[in-house]
Amino acid sequence: MTMTMMTTATRTTEAFAKVNLTLEVFGRRADGFHALRSLVLPVTLADTVTVAPADGISSDSPYPDDLCARAARALQAAARTSRGAAIHVDKRIPAGGGLGGGSADAAATLCLLNDLWALHLAPAALAAVGAAVGSDVPALVLSRFSGLVMMEGRGEIVAPARVAHAPVHLVLVNPGVFSSTAEVYKNCTPRVTDDPSIVYNMRHALESGDVPAMAAALQNDLEAPAVRLHPEIAAAQRALAAAGAVGCAMSGSGSTVFGLVPDEAAGREIAASLTAKGLAAWSVRSACPFV
């Protein structure tokens, strides 16, 4: 599924959000970041990113740290080019929601500029550039080509998960609170032992298409500290479960939660019922590879 559109002067693509089906947190590395291991799944809630030729780099991203502009400058440096671009972002992914919105925009920017500037860099090279921009960016670059991604290190080690699976249907709920990644990690107790069954169980559940098994295999080590900081997250999980979703879990460092559903029809029904109660809810599915 190719999601990139172009004219002579512009390139436009969808920047898809992600959920962490598994997220394990280990001890701090020498660089101060925690070591992670996560199965990252792109989903169909998306921003739209457009790039056009320009003098210098400009971006209208609403994020104060503006990962799109940082990504463009990192690519300039890596490719040793002085070419510029104007970057426009239409936002739909909620900020501070654990869905990787800013990182998805940066990943889309890298892929669009790779085309606009005719750099011909391979996905792995683009992911390596993304590692200098943000921890989630490499996974969200690679997911554009491979779908499900295994992310390790602080996020800089990424590889296609190579799991053949049917579309995964989910409902996302954002409780409307900003979850600080730094604060959540500060309150997290890292793992001291490795448990390979966490990834194995999720991979096996995906391959078999067994939704209850997927629900049982969900794991996020950041969920407990985030819920302690923001009880609204647990309330959103309860609302999702009461509406009929299973395996309700948090994505990333929060605050968005997601629940698994058997199909699109069930997802739309559950999302509509939650929206009617005043919650921000979306029915989504796993996104196929796109460039």
Secondary structure as GFF3:
##gff-version 3
##sequence-region A 1 291
A	DSSP	beta_strand	5	6	.	.	.	ID=ss1
A	DSSP	beta_strand	11	28	.	.	.	ID=ss2
A	DSSP	beta_strand	34	54	.	.	.	ID=ss3
A	DSSP	beta_strand	57	59	.	.	.	ID=ss4
A	DSSP	alpha_helix	67	79	.	.	.	ID=ss5
A	DSSP	beta_strand	84	90	.	.	.	ID=ss6
A	DSSP	alpha_helix	101	116	.	.	.	ID=ss7
A	DSSP	alpha_helix	123	130	.	.	.	ID=ss8
A	DSSP	alpha_helix	137	146	.	.	.	ID=ss9
A	DSSP	beta_strand	149	153	.	.	.	ID=ss10
A	DSSP	beta_strand	157	160	.	.	.	ID=ss11
A	DSSP	beta_strand	169	174	.	.	.	ID=ss12
A	DSSP	alpha_helix	181	186	.	.	.	ID=ss13
A	DSSP	alpha_helix	197	208	.	.	.	ID=ss14
A	DSSP	alpha_helix	211	217	.	.	.	ID=ss15
A	DSSP	beta_strand	219	220	.	.	.	ID=ss16
A	DSSP	alpha_helix	223	229	.	.	.	ID=ss17
A	DSSP	alpha_helix	231	243	.	.	.	ID=ss18
A	DSSP	beta_strand	246	250	.	.	.	ID=ss19
A	DSSP	beta_strand	257	261	.	.	.	ID=ss20
A	DSSP	alpha_helix	264	276	.	.	.	ID=ss21
A	DSSP	beta_strand	280	285	.	.	.	ID=ss22
###
